[in-house]
Amino acid sequence: MKVKTKSVSGLDSQAAGSLNRSSILINSIARGSRQGSLLTELVSRTGLPRPTIHRILDMLIDIGWIIRDEHSSRFKLGSDLAAIGYTAITHNPLERIASLQLSKLAEALNQTIYLSVRSGLDMVCIGRYESQAQIIVGRGWVGMRGPLGMSPSCMGMFSKMPHDEVQEIINANIARYHRIKGFDELGFRRSVEESKKRGYGVYDNILLDRTTSGLGAAILDSSGYPIASIGTTYITNWLSEDQKQNCSQKLIDVSLEIALEVLCFGNDHAS
């Protein structure tokens, strides 16, 4: 009598499938509310079967990457996963290099500055730098995650990306954009075109309340491809055209300085 066993390739395929589904769930929770995600929300967002989600969540809870709030029954990212993230940050000097310059820029512009990086079809805020201004415009926070395209920093990144790649991202995210209250697709596409034309991010007429606008500038690698972006938000019509030009130029100048420092850091540690 022969005992049936799974082939190595079959086991590899099964492991790869579990890893992929784990990634989908972790990203879905990361994109959700800071209060966490309900099981029904995860089923709706991922399209995975409920039993599969249960099984993978149990596994992720066992290793500390996901936690379940006993009172709300919501699932959140765990502290063990956060610890891995902090370790990754220590290997990526971007925020450490940028923090001093962006703090100075915030004071010079008297505005809040955000530093963001791309994660697939998302943009993640990894730094927020405030001035001493009494009025703070912008509600972003470190760790905030949203669809790539919906912030001044995103527009800064779009301004330096190949046209076809930008369109692919927009097509993939358009349904997510429309779930944002007040999203104006025509205004959004005009801002993308204006950003590409100017070479820096222009965030304007994207949400129907028309109360806030913004500017952004990409941080480029040695090939000229954006690895991160900085941006700021201001009350619409608050800045004159001269002030907008001054703001955008300062953002561009600082983004170039940060890019140079990141490049020098990489060269020093490669030698």
SETILO-309341 format. One line per field, with one value per atom (N, C-alpha, C): y, x, z; residue in one letter; atom name; residue number from 0. Coordinates in steps of 0.1 Angstrom, whole numbers. Last residue first. Example, Ala and Ser with C-alpha at 12.3 -4.5 7.8 and 13.67 -1.06 7.14 Angstrom:
# residues 2
Y c(-22, -11, 0, -57, -45, -33)
X c(128, 137, 129, 132, 123, 132)
Z c(71, 71, 79, 78, 78, 78)
code c(S, S, S, A, A, A)
site c(N, CA, C, N, CA, C)
pos c(1, 1, 1, 0, 0, 0)
This chain:
# residues 271
Y c(513, 512, 505, 515, 504, 502, 536, 523, 511, 557, 555, 541, 554, 552, 550, 560, 547, 544, 586, 576, 562, 598, 598, 588, 595, 589, 588, 610, 596, 589, 635, 629, 614, 639, 639, 632, 639, 629, 628, 663, 650, 639, 682, 680, 667, 679, 676, 674, 687, 673, 669, 714, 705, 690, 723, 725, 715, 718, 712, 712, 734, 720, 712, 759, 754, 739, 760, 760, 755, 760, 749, 748, 785, 773, 761, 803, 803, 789, 799, 797, 795, 807, 793, 790, 834, 825, 810, 843, 844, 835, 838, 830, 831, 836, 843, 834, 813, 818, 825, 808, 814, 820, 794, 809, 816, 767, 772, 788, 762, 766, 772, 736, 750, 752, 711, 714, 728, 696, 704, 708, 669, 678, 686, 647, 656, 665, 613, 626, 634, 586, 592, 606, 579, 569, 574, 584, 588, 577, 583, 578, 581, 591, 601, 595, 574, 573, 583, 579, 583, 582, 589, 581, 586, 618, 609, 601, 630, 627, 616, 654, 640, 640, 676, 674, 660, 694, 683, 682, 713, 712, 701, 719, 715, 715, 730, 727, 723, 730, 728, 725, 733, 741, 740, 720, 730, 739, 699, 710, 722, 680, 689, 701, 674, 672, 683, 686, 672, 667, 712, 709, 694, 702, 713, 708, 699, 692, 702, 693, 704, 696, 685, 682, 694, 692, 691, 689, 696, 688, 688, 707, 716, 709, 686, 697, 706, 669, 664, 676, 687, 682, 677, 689, 701, 697, 662, 668, 680, 660, 651, 657, 680, 681, 672, 668, 681, 684, 646, 644, 657, 659, 651, 649, 671, 680, 672, 648, 658, 667, 635, 629, 639, 644, 650, 645, 632, 631, 636, 632, 645, 644, 606, 616, 628, 580, 591, 602, 562, 559, 570, 570, 574, 570, 558, 572, 576, 531, 535, 551, 532, 528, 532, 538, 548, 544, 523, 529, 537, 514, 504, 510, 538, 529, 518, 550, 556, 546, 532, 533, 539, 536, 522, 523, 562, 559, 545, 560, 569, 564, 545, 540, 547, 563, 550, 544, 584, 586, 573, 578, 577, 578, 604, 590, 589, 629, 624, 610, 634, 644, 639, 615, 613, 622, 627, 615, 613, 649, 651, 639, 636, 643, 646, 626, 616, 624, 650, 641, 632, 658, 666, 658, 628, 638, 646, 605, 613, 622, 587, 597, 608, 556, 565, 574, 554, 551, 561, 554, 556, 553, 556, 549, 551, 569, 570, 564, 570, 557, 557, 601, 591, 578, 618, 614, 603, 647, 634, 631, 669, 660, 647, 704, 690, 681, 732, 727, 713, 749, 737, 732, 780, 772, 761, 788, 786, 778, 775, 782, 778, 764, 770, 777, 733, 747, 751, 698, 709, 722, 670, 680, 693, 636, 648, 658, 606, 617, 629, 586, 582, 594, 577, 588, 583, 558, 558, 570, 550, 559, 559, 521, 529, 539, 501, 511, 521, 497, 492, 503, 523, 509, 502, 552, 543, 529, 576, 566, 558, 610, 598, 589, 637, 628, 615, 669, 655, 648, 699, 691, 676, 727, 713, 706, 760, 750, 737, 780, 782, 772, 778, 780, 782, 774, 784, 788, 752, 765, 777, 733, 735, 749, 732, 737, 741, 722, 735, 741, 696, 704, 719, 688, 690, 698, 685, 695, 698, 665, 679, 689, 643, 649, 663, 630, 640, 649, 610, 620, 632, 595, 600, 612, 587, 596, 602, 571, 583, 592, 549, 561, 573, 518, 528, 542, 504, 500, 509, 514, 516, 512, 504, 518, 521, 477, 481, 495, 480, 475, 479, 489, 498, 494, 466, 478, 488, 448, 445, 458, 461, 460, 457, 457, 471, 471, 430, 435, 449, 431, 424, 428, 445, 452, 444, 441, 438, 445, 457, 452, 451, 444, 454, 448, 436, 432, 443, 439, 444, 438, 434, 423, 427, 452, 456, 444, 437, 444, 448, 425, 416, 424, 429, 436, 428, 409, 410, 417, 415, 413, 415, 402, 407, 405, 392, 402, 409, 371, 385, 395, 345, 350, 365, 342, 333, 339, 359, 363, 355, 345, 358, 363, 323, 321, 334, 335, 327, 326, 345, 355, 347, 321, 330, 340, 312, 304, 312, 333, 329, 321, 333, 345, 341, 308, 311, 323, 312, 302, 305, 334, 336, 325, 338, 331, 333, 371, 358, 351, 397, 387, 373, 420, 410, 400, 435, 441, 432, 416, 425, 431, 404, 396, 404, 427, 420, 411, 433, 443, 436, 411, 413, 423, 415, 403, 406, 449, 438, 427, 466, 461, 449, 496, 482, 478, 522, 514, 499, 532, 530, 523, 514, 524, 521, 500, 502, 513, 493, 503, 507, 472, 485, 496, 453, 458, 472, 448, 453, 459, 439, 452, 457, 415, 425, 438, 402, 405, 416, 399, 406, 410, 383, 397, 405, 360, 367, 381, 352, 356, 363, 347, 357, 362, 326, 338, 350, 307, 312, 325, 303, 308, 313, 293, 306, 312, 269, 279, 293, 256, 259, 270, 254, 262, 266, 238, 252, 260, 215, 222, 236, 209, 212, 219, 205, 216, 219, 182, 194, 206, 165, 168, 180, 148, 159, 161, 113, 124, 136, 83, 95, 106, 52, 63, 76, 21, 33, 44, -12, 0, 12)
X c(312, 327, 334, 287, 290, 305, 285, 283, 286, 289, 298, 297, 267, 281, 291, 246, 247, 261, 252, 251, 253, 249, 262, 263, 221, 231, 245, 212, 208, 218, 221, 226, 223, 206, 221, 227, 180, 184, 199, 181, 179, 184, 185, 195, 194, 161, 173, 185, 142, 142, 155, 150, 152, 152, 142, 156, 159, 114, 123, 137, 105, 103, 113, 113, 119, 117, 95, 110, 117, 70, 74, 89, 72, 70, 74, 75, 85, 84, 50, 63, 75, 33, 32, 45, 40, 42, 42, 31, 45, 48, 4, 11, 26, -5, -4, 4, -24, -11, -12, -50, -43, -30, -64, -64, -57, -68, -70, -71, -45, -59, -59, -21, -25, -39, 3, -10, -13, 32, 26, 12, 57, 46, 40, 80, 76, 65, 87, 83, 79, 107, 99, 95, 119, 119, 111, 116, 112, 112, 145, 132, 128, 170, 159, 146, 190, 185, 174, 195, 205, 201, 162, 174, 184, 145, 148, 161, 116, 130, 135, 93, 98, 113, 71, 83, 89, 39, 48, 60, 12, 24, 33, -24, -11, 0, -55, -46, -33, -88, -74, -67, -115, -109, -94, -132, -123, -117, -149, -151, -142, -143, -153, -155, -109, -120, -130, -93, -94, -106, -83, -96, -98, -48, -58, -71, -16, -28, -39, 12, 1, -11, 46, 32, 23, 66, 65, 50, 66, 77, 77, 46, 55, 67, 34, 39, 49, 27, 36, 42, 8, 20, 31, -12, -4, 9, -21, -15, -7, -30, -20, -13, -50, -39, -27, -68, -62, -50, -76, -68, -62, -90, -78, -70, -111, -101, -88, -124, -119, -108, -131, -121, -116, -133, -136, -126, -146, -135, -141, -163, -161, -151, -148, -160, -155, -135, -132, -143, -142, -147, -144, -127, -141, -148, -102, -104, -118, -109, -106, -107, -112, -124, -121, -86, -97, -109, -63, -68, -81, -57, -58, -65, -55, -65, -68, -33, -46, -57, -13, -16, -30, -13, -16, -20, -5, -19, -22, 21, 11, -3, 32, 32, 21, 31, 23, 22, 48, 34, 26, 72, 68, 52, 73, 72, 68, 73, 86, 85, 47, 53, 66, 41, 36, 43, 53, 59, 54, 36, 51, 57, 13, 14, 29, 20, 17, 19, 21, 33, 32, -6, 4, 17, -26, -20, -10, -35, -44, -38, -18, -24, -32, -22, -12, -19, -44, -42, -32, -27, -38, -35, -18, -17, -29, 1, -11, -8, 25, 19, 6, 20, 30, 24, -8, 0, 10, -27, -20, -12, -43, -46, -38, -38, -35, -37, -26, -34, -29, -27, -21, -31, -21, -31, -24, 2, -10, -20, 34, 22, 10, 58, 52, 39, 56, 61, 55, 63, 54, 62, 64, 73, 65, 63, 55, 63, 70, 74, 65, 58, 68, 74, 29, 35, 45, 26, 27, 35, 5, 15, 14, -1, -3, 8, 5, -4, -8, 37, 28, 18, 43, 42, 32, 64, 54, 55, 65, 71, 60, 67, 60, 68, 66, 75, 68, 52, 50, 61, 51, 56, 55, 31, 35, 40, 46, 36, 41, 65, 55, 43, 87, 74, 63, 106, 108, 95, 96, 97, 99, 98, 85, 85, 126, 117, 103, 135, 139, 130, 124, 120, 123, 138, 123, 118, 164, 161, 146, 160, 165, 162, 150, 142, 147, 164, 155, 150, 179, 186, 177, 158, 168, 176, 144, 138, 148, 165, 158, 152, 180, 183, 175, 171, 168, 169, 176, 184, 181, 157, 171, 180, 134, 136, 151, 134, 136, 140, 129, 142, 145, 102, 112, 126, 91, 91, 101, 94, 101, 102, 77, 91, 100, 52, 58, 73, 50, 51, 57, 47, 58, 61, 23, 36, 48, 0, 6, 19, -28, -14, -8, -60, -51, -37, -95, -81, -72, -122, -114, -100, -137, -135, -129, -139, -145, -145, -127, -139, -146, -104, -114, -127, -88, -93, -105, -62, -76, -81, -32, -39, -54, -6, -19, -24, 19, 18, 5, 22, 23, 22, 19, 33, 34, -8, 1, 15, -19, -20, -10, -14, -7, -8, -31, -16, -9, -56, -51, -36, -56, -56, -51, -58, -46, -45, -84, -72, -59, -101, -100, -87, -97, -93, -91, -108, -94, -89, -135, -127, -112, -142, -142, -134, -123, -133, -131, -114, -110, -122, -119, -126, -122, -110, -100, -106, -132, -121, -111, -150, -154, -142, -134, -140, -144, -129, -118, -123, -154, -147, -136, -159, -168, -161, -140, -139, -147, -130, -139, -137, -100, -109, -117, -89, -89, -100, -87, -94, -94, -77, -68, -74, -91, -92, -81, -69, -82, -81, -45, -53, -65, -38, -30, -37, -56, -57, -49, -46, -59, -62, -20, -22, -36, -27, -19, -21, -40, -47, -40, -20, -32, -39, -1, 2, -10, -16, -12, -8, -17, -29, -27, 11, 4, -9, 15, 22, 15, -2, -5, 2, 11, -3, -7, 35, 35, 21, 27, 33, 33, 18, 9, 14, 42, 30, 20, 57, 61, 50, 41, 43, 47, 45, 32, 32, 72, 67, 53, 73, 80, 74, 41, 54, 60, 26, 26, 40, 19, 26, 26, 2, 3, 10, 17, 12, 14, 7, 15, 8, 8, 0, 9)
Z c(-1, -2, 10, 7, -3, -5, 24, 30, 20, 6, 17, 23, -11, -17, -5, 6, 0, -6, 13, 24, 18, -12, -5, 5, -15, -25, -19, 6, 5, -4, -2, 10, 11, -26, -26, -14, -16, -25, -26, 0, 6, -3, -21, -10, -3, -35, -41, -31, -15, -20, -27, -13, -2, -6, -38, -34, -22, -38, -48, -43, -17, -16, -26, -27, -15, -13, -49, -51, -39, -37, -45, -47, -23, -16, -24, -44, -34, -26, -57, -64, -54, -37, -42, -49, -35, -23, -27, -60, -56, -45, -58, -68, -65, -22, -35, -45, -2, -7, -20, 2, 13, 8, -17, -19, -7, 5, -8, -9, 30, 27, 13, 23, 27, 24, 27, 25, 30, 13, 23, 18, 9, 5, 16, -7, 4, -1, -14, -18, -6, -29, -18, -23, -52, -41, -29, -87, -73, -63, -108, -104, -90, -115, -117, -114, -108, -122, -125, -81, -91, -105, -70, -69, -80, -57, -67, -64, -42, -39, -48, -55, -54, -50, -39, -47, -44, -38, -35, -44, -24, -33, -29, -22, -17, -28, -7, -18, -13, 7, 8, -5, -1, 10, 11, -18, -24, -13, -16, -6, -10, -35, -38, -28, -42, -33, -35, -61, -61, -53, -65, -70, -71, -63, -63, -70, -61, -55, -54, -79, -77, -73, -77, -74, -72, -106, -91, -89, -133, -127, -112, -148, -140, -134, -161, -169, -161, -140, -150, -158, -127, -120, -130, -146, -142, -135, -147, -159, -155, -120, -125, -137, -121, -112, -116, -138, -142, -133, -124, -136, -141, -103, -100, -112, -116, -109, -106, -124, -134, -128, -100, -109, -119, -68, -81, -92, -38, -48, -62, -16, -24, -35, 2, 1, -6, -16, -7, -9, -35, -22, -12, -57, -57, -43, -51, -51, -49, -56, -42, -41, -84, -75, -61, -92, -94, -85, -90, -78, -79, -116, -105, -93, -129, -133, -122, -116, -115, -119, -124, -109, -108, -151, -146, -131, -153, -157, -152, -143, -136, -140, -164, -150, -142, -185, -186, -172, -177, -179, -179, -151, -165, -166, -125, -129, -144, -115, -120, -124, -107, -116, -122, -88, -101, -111, -65, -71, -85, -62, -64, -70, -57, -69, -72, -31, -43, -56, -17, -19, -30, -17, -24, -27, -23, -14, -22, -37, -30, -20, -49, -58, -50, -35, -42, -52, -8, -22, -28, 24, 15, 1, 58, 45, 37, 84, 76, 62, 96, 95, 87, 110, 106, 107, 95, 107, 102, 83, 81, 94, 81, 92, 91, 75, 72, 84, 91, 80, 76, 120, 114, 103, 133, 125, 118, 145, 154, 146, 137, 133, 142, 141, 153, 149, 121, 124, 137, 120, 122, 125, 101, 107, 107, 98, 98, 106, 80, 87, 86, 65, 74, 82, 49, 56, 66, 20, 34, 40, -7, -2, 13, -27, -16, -14, -45, -49, -38, -31, -41, -46, -13, -10, -20, -12, -19, -14, 14, 5, -1, 26, 23, 13, 48, 40, 38, 51, 52, 43, 70, 59, 62, 78, 81, 69, 78, 74, 78, 75, 85, 82, 60, 53, 62, 80, 70, 62, 94, 101, 91, 75, 81, 87, 71, 60, 65, 95, 91, 80, 92, 103, 101, 69, 68, 80, 79, 68, 67, 98, 102, 91, 83, 94, 98, 63, 60, 71, 76, 68, 66, 87, 95, 89, 64, 74, 83, 50, 44, 55, 56, 63, 59, 64, 54, 60, 86, 74, 63, 103, 107, 95, 91, 90, 93, 99, 85, 83, 126, 122, 107, 124, 130, 126, 113, 106, 111, 135, 122, 113, 152, 156, 143, 140, 141, 144, 145, 131, 131, 172, 167, 152, 176, 180, 174, 148, 161, 163, 134, 132, 146, 143, 141, 139, 141, 140, 136, 165, 154, 153, 187, 178, 165, 208, 195, 185, 229, 231, 218, 221, 227, 228, 191, 202, 208, 180, 179, 192, 161, 173, 171, 141, 141, 156, 147, 137, 136, 165, 170, 160, 158, 157, 160, 162, 169, 169, 143, 157, 165, 120, 122, 136, 124, 123, 125, 125, 136, 136, 98, 110, 122, 84, 83, 94, 92, 94, 94, 85, 99, 101, 57, 65, 80, 51, 48, 56, 59, 66, 63, 40, 55, 62, 10, 18, 33, -1, 4, 11, -7, -16, -12, 7, 1, -9, 15, 9, 1, 27, 16, 8, 47, 36, 24, 62, 55, 44, 71, 63, 55, 87, 76, 66, 108, 99, 86, 110, 114, 103, 118, 108, 113, 137, 133, 123, 141, 152, 149, 119, 130, 141, 91, 101, 112, 65, 72, 83, 55, 48, 55, 72, 72, 65, 64, 78, 79, 39, 40, 54, 44, 37, 38, 57, 64, 58, 35, 48, 55, 16, 13, 25, 31, 26, 23, 33, 45, 42, 6, 13, 26, 2, -6, 1, 19, 21, 14, 8, 22, 24, -16, -16, -2, -8, -15, -15, 3, 12, 5, -20, -9, 0, -34, -40, -29, -18, -21, -26, -19, -6, -9, -46, -41, -28, -47, -55, -50, -32, -27, -34, -30, -36, -30, -4, -13, -18, -5, 1, -9, 2, -6, 1, 5, 12, 4, -9, -10, -2, 0, 0, 0)
code c(S, S, S, A, A, A, H, H, H, D, D, D, N, N, N, G, G, G, F, F, F, C, C, C, L, L, L, V, V, V, E, E, E, L, L, L, A, A, A, I, I, I, E, E, E, L, L, L, S, S, S, V, V, V, D, D, D, I, I, I, L, L, L, K, K, K, Q, Q, Q, S, S, S, C, C, C, N, N, N, Q, Q, Q, K, K, K, Q, Q, Q, D, D, D, E, E, E, S, S, S, L, L, L, W, W, W, N, N, N, T, T, T, I, I, I, Y, Y, Y, T, T, T, T, T, T, G, G, G, I, I, I, S, S, S, A, A, A, I, I, I, P, P, P, Y, Y, Y, G, G, G, S, S, S, S, S, S, D, D, D, L, L, L, I, I, I, A, A, A, A, A, A, G, G, G, L, L, L, G, G, G, S, S, S, T, T, T, T, T, T, R, R, R, D, D, D, L, L, L, L, L, L, I, I, I, N, N, N, D, D, D, Y, Y, Y, V, V, V, G, G, G, Y, Y, Y, G, G, G, R, R, R, K, K, K, K, K, K, S, S, S, E, E, E, E, E, E, V, V, V, S, S, S, R, R, R, R, R, R, F, F, F, G, G, G, L, L, L, E, E, E, D, D, D, F, F, F, G, G, G, K, K, K, I, I, I, R, R, R, H, H, H, Y, Y, Y, R, R, R, A, A, A, I, I, I, N, N, N, A, A, A, N, N, N, I, I, I, I, I, I, E, E, E, Q, Q, Q, V, V, V, E, E, E, D, D, D, H, H, H, P, P, P, M, M, M, K, K, K, S, S, S, F, F, F, M, M, M, G, G, G, M, M, M, C, C, C, S, S, S, P, P, P, S, S, S, M, M, M, G, G, G, L, L, L, P, P, P, G, G, G, R, R, R, M, M, M, G, G, G, V, V, V, W, W, W, G, G, G, R, R, R, G, G, G, V, V, V, I, I, I, I, I, I, Q, Q, Q, A, A, A, Q, Q, Q, S, S, S, E, E, E, Y, Y, Y, R, R, R, G, G, G, I, I, I, C, C, C, V, V, V, M, M, M, D, D, D, L, L, L, G, G, G, S, S, S, R, R, R, V, V, V, S, S, S, L, L, L, Y, Y, Y, I, I, I, T, T, T, Q, Q, Q, N, N, N, L, L, L, A, A, A, E, E, E, A, A, A, L, L, L, K, K, K, S, S, S, L, L, L, Q, Q, Q, L, L, L, S, S, S, A, A, A, I, I, I, R, R, R, E, E, E, L, L, L, P, P, P, N, N, N, H, H, H, T, T, T, I, I, I, A, A, A, T, T, T, Y, Y, Y, G, G, G, I, I, I, A, A, A, A, A, A, L, L, L, D, D, D, S, S, S, G, G, G, L, L, L, K, K, K, F, F, F, R, R, R, S, S, S, S, S, S, H, H, H, E, E, E, D, D, D, R, R, R, I, I, I, I, I, I, W, W, W, G, G, G, I, I, I, D, D, D, I, I, I, L, L, L, M, M, M, D, D, D, L, L, L, I, I, I, R, R, R, H, H, H, I, I, I, T, T, T, P, P, P, R, R, R, P, P, P, L, L, L, G, G, G, T, T, T, R, R, R, S, S, S, V, V, V, L, L, L, E, E, E, T, T, T, L, L, L, L, L, L, S, S, S, G, G, G, Q, Q, Q, R, R, R, S, S, S, G, G, G, R, R, R, A, A, A, I, I, I, S, S, S, N, N, N, I, I, I, L, L, L, I, I, I, S, S, S, S, S, S, R, R, R, N, N, N, L, L, L, S, S, S, G, G, G, A, A, A, A, A, A, Q, Q, Q, S, S, S, D, D, D, L, L, L, G, G, G, S, S, S, V, V, V, S, S, S, K, K, K, T, T, T, K, K, K, V, V, V, K, K, K, M, M, M)
site c(N, CA, C, N, CA, C, N, CA, C, N, CA, C, N, CA, C, N, CA, C, N, CA, C, N, CA, C, N, CA, C, N, CA, C, N, CA, C, N, CA, C, N, CA, C, N, CA, C, N, CA, C, N, CA, C, N, CA, C, N, CA, C, N, CA, C, N, CA, C, N, CA, C, N, CA, C, N, CA, C, N, CA, C, N, CA, C, N, CA, C, N, CA, C, N, CA, C, N, CA, C, N, CA, C, N, CA, C, N, CA, C, N, CA, C, N, CA, C, N, CA, C, N, CA, C, N, CA, C, N, CA, C, N, CA, C, N, CA, C, N, CA, C, N, CA, C, N, CA, C, N, CA, C, N, CA, C, N, CA, C, N, CA, C, N, CA, C, N, CA, C, N, CA, C, N, CA, C, N, CA, C, N, CA, C, N, CA, C, N, CA, C, N, CA, C, N, CA, C, N, CA, C, N, CA, C, N, CA, C, N, CA, C, N, CA, C, N, CA, C, N, CA, C, N, CA, C, N, CA, C, N, CA, C, N, CA, C, N, CA, C, N, CA, C, N, CA, C, N, CA, C, N, CA, C, N, CA, C, N, CA, C, N, CA, C, N, CA, C, N, CA, C, N, CA, C, N, CA, C, N, CA, C, N, CA, C, N, CA, C, N, CA, C, N, CA, C, N, CA, C, N, CA, C, N, CA, C, N, CA, C, N, CA, C, N, CA, C, N, CA, C, N, CA, C, N, CA, C, N, CA, C, N, CA, C, N, CA, C, N, CA, C, N, CA, C, N, CA, C, N, CA, C, N, CA, C, N, CA, C, N, CA, C, N, CA, C, N, CA, C, N, CA, C, N, CA, C, N, CA, C, N, CA, C, N, CA, C, N, CA, C, N, CA, C, N, CA, C, N, CA, C, N, CA, C, N, CA, C, N, CA, C, N, CA, C, N, CA, C, N, CA, C, N, CA, C, N, CA, C, N, CA, C, N, CA, C, N, CA, C, N, CA, C, N, CA, C, N, CA, C, N, CA, C, N, CA, C, N, CA, C, N, CA, C, N, CA, C, N, CA, C, N, CA, C, N, CA, C, N, CA, C, N, CA, C, N, CA, C, N, CA, C, N, CA, C, N, CA, C, N, CA, C, N, CA, C, N, CA, C, N, CA, C, N, CA, C, N, CA, C, N, CA, C, N, CA, C, N, CA, C, N, CA, C, N, CA, C, N, CA, C, N, CA, C, N, CA, C, N, CA, C, N, CA, C, N, CA, C, N, CA, C, N, CA, C, N, CA, C, N, CA, C, N, CA, C, N, CA, C, N, CA, C, N, CA, C, N, CA, C, N, CA, C, N, CA, C, N, CA, C, N, CA, C, N, CA, C, N, CA, C, N, CA, C, N, CA, C, N, CA, C, N, CA, C, N, CA, C, N, CA, C, N, CA, C, N, CA, C, N, CA, C, N, CA, C, N, CA, C, N, CA, C, N, CA, C, N, CA, C, N, CA, C, N, CA, C, N, CA, C, N, CA, C, N, CA, C, N, CA, C, N, CA, C, N, CA, C, N, CA, C, N, CA, C, N, CA, C, N, CA, C, N, CA, C, N, CA, C, N, CA, C, N, CA, C, N, CA, C, N, CA, C, N, CA, C, N, CA, C, N, CA, C, N, CA, C, N, CA, C, N, CA, C, N, CA, C, N, CA, C, N, CA, C, N, CA, C, N, CA, C, N, CA, C, N, CA, C, N, CA, C, N, CA, C, N, CA, C, N, CA, C, N, CA, C, N, CA, C, N, CA, C, N, CA, C, N, CA, C, N, CA, C, N, CA, C, N, CA, C, N, CA, C, N, CA, C, N, CA, C, N, CA, C, N, CA, C, N, CA, C, N, CA, C, N, CA, C, N, CA, C, N, CA, C, N, CA, C, N, CA, C, N, CA, C, N, CA, C, N, CA, C, N, CA, C, N, CA, C, N, CA, C, N, CA, C, N, CA, C, N, CA, C, N, CA, C, N, CA, C, N, CA, C, N, CA, C, N, CA, C, N, CA, C, N, CA, C, N, CA, C, N, CA, C, N, CA, C, N, CA, C, N, CA, C, N, CA, C, N, CA, C, N, CA, C, N, CA, C, N, CA, C, N, CA, C)
pos c(270, 270, 270, 269, 269, 269, 268, 268, 268, 267, 267, 267, 266, 266, 266, 265, 265, 265, 264, 264, 264, 263, 263, 263, 262, 262, 262, 261, 261, 261, 260, 260, 260, 259, 259, 259, 258, 258, 258, 257, 257, 257, 256, 256, 256, 255, 255, 255, 254, 254, 254, 253, 253, 253, 252, 252, 252, 251, 251, 251, 250, 250, 250, 249, 249, 249, 248, 248, 248, 247, 247, 247, 246, 246, 246, 245, 245, 245, 244, 244, 244, 243, 243, 243, 242, 242, 242, 241, 241, 241, 240, 240, 240, 239, 239, 239, 238, 238, 238, 237, 237, 237, 236, 236, 236, 235, 235, 235, 234, 234, 234, 233, 233, 233, 232, 232, 232, 231, 231, 231, 230, 230, 230, 229, 229, 229, 228, 228, 228, 227, 227, 227, 226, 226, 226, 225, 225, 225, 224, 224, 224, 223, 223, 223, 222, 222, 222, 221, 221, 221, 220, 220, 220, 219, 219, 219, 218, 218, 218, 217, 217, 217, 216, 216, 216, 215, 215, 215, 214, 214, 214, 213, 213, 213, 212, 212, 212, 211, 211, 211, 210, 210, 210, 209, 209, 209, 208, 208, 208, 207, 207, 207, 206, 206, 206, 205, 205, 205, 204, 204, 204, 203, 203, 203, 202, 202, 202, 201, 201, 201, 200, 200, 200, 199, 199, 199, 198, 198, 198, 197, 197, 197, 196, 196, 196, 195, 195, 195, 194, 194, 194, 193, 193, 193, 192, 192, 192, 191, 191, 191, 190, 190, 190, 189, 189, 189, 188, 188, 188, 187, 187, 187, 186, 186, 186, 185, 185, 185, 184, 184, 184, 183, 183, 183, 182, 182, 182, 181, 181, 181, 180, 180, 180, 179, 179, 179, 178, 178, 178, 177, 177, 177, 176, 176, 176, 175, 175, 175, 174, 174, 174, 173, 173, 173, 172, 172, 172, 171, 171, 171, 170, 170, 170, 169, 169, 169, 168, 168, 168, 167, 167, 167, 166, 166, 166, 165, 165, 165, 164, 164, 164, 163, 163, 163, 162, 162, 162, 161, 161, 161, 160, 160, 160, 159, 159, 159, 158, 158, 158, 157, 157, 157, 156, 156, 156, 155, 155, 155, 154, 154, 154, 153, 153, 153, 152, 152, 152, 151, 151, 151, 150, 150, 150, 149, 149, 149, 148, 148, 148, 147, 147, 147, 146, 146, 146, 145, 145, 145, 144, 144, 144, 143, 143, 143, 142, 142, 142, 141, 141, 141, 140, 140, 140, 139, 139, 139, 138, 138, 138, 137, 137, 137, 136, 136, 136, 135, 135, 135, 134, 134, 134, 133, 133, 133, 132, 132, 132, 131, 131, 131, 130, 130, 130, 129, 129, 129, 128, 128, 128, 127, 127, 127, 126, 126, 126, 125, 125, 125, 124, 124, 124, 123, 123, 123, 122, 122, 122, 121, 121, 121, 120, 120, 120, 119, 119, 119, 118, 118, 118, 117, 117, 117, 116, 116, 116, 115, 115, 115, 114, 114, 114, 113, 113, 113, 112, 112, 112, 111, 111, 111, 110, 110, 110, 109, 109, 109, 108, 108, 108, 107, 107, 107, 106, 106, 106, 105, 105, 105, 104, 104, 104, 103, 103, 103, 102, 102, 102, 101, 101, 101, 100, 100, 100, 99, 99, 99, 98, 98, 98, 97, 97, 97, 96, 96, 96, 95, 95, 95, 94, 94, 94, 93, 93, 93, 92, 92, 92, 91, 91, 91, 90, 90, 90, 89, 89, 89, 88, 88, 88, 87, 87, 87, 86, 86, 86, 85, 85, 85, 84, 84, 84, 83, 83, 83, 82, 82, 82, 81, 81, 81, 80, 80, 80, 79, 79, 79, 78, 78, 78, 77, 77, 77, 76, 76, 76, 75, 75, 75, 74, 74, 74, 73, 73, 73, 72, 72, 72, 71, 71, 71, 70, 70, 70, 69, 69, 69, 68, 68, 68, 67, 67, 67, 66, 66, 66, 65, 65, 65, 64, 64, 64, 63, 63, 63, 62, 62, 62, 61, 61, 61, 60, 60, 60, 59, 59, 59, 58, 58, 58, 57, 57, 57, 56, 56, 56, 55, 55, 55, 54, 54, 54, 53, 53, 53, 52, 52, 52, 51, 51, 51, 50, 50, 50, 49, 49, 49, 48, 48, 48, 47, 47, 47, 46, 46, 46, 45, 45, 45, 44, 44, 44, 43, 43, 43, 42, 42, 42, 41, 41, 41, 40, 40, 40, 39, 39, 39, 38, 38, 38, 37, 37, 37, 36, 36, 36, 35, 35, 35, 34, 34, 34, 33, 33, 33, 32, 32, 32, 31, 31, 31, 30, 30, 30, 29, 29, 29, 28, 28, 28, 27, 27, 27, 26, 26, 26, 25, 25, 25, 24, 24, 24, 23, 23, 23, 22, 22, 22, 21, 21, 21, 20, 20, 20, 19, 19, 19, 18, 18, 18, 17, 17, 17, 16, 16, 16, 15, 15, 15, 14, 14, 14, 13, 13, 13, 12, 12, 12, 11, 11, 11, 10, 10, 10, 9, 9, 9, 8, 8, 8, 7, 7, 7, 6, 6, 6, 5, 5, 5, 4, 4, 4, 3, 3, 3, 2, 2, 2, 1, 1, 1, 0, 0, 0)
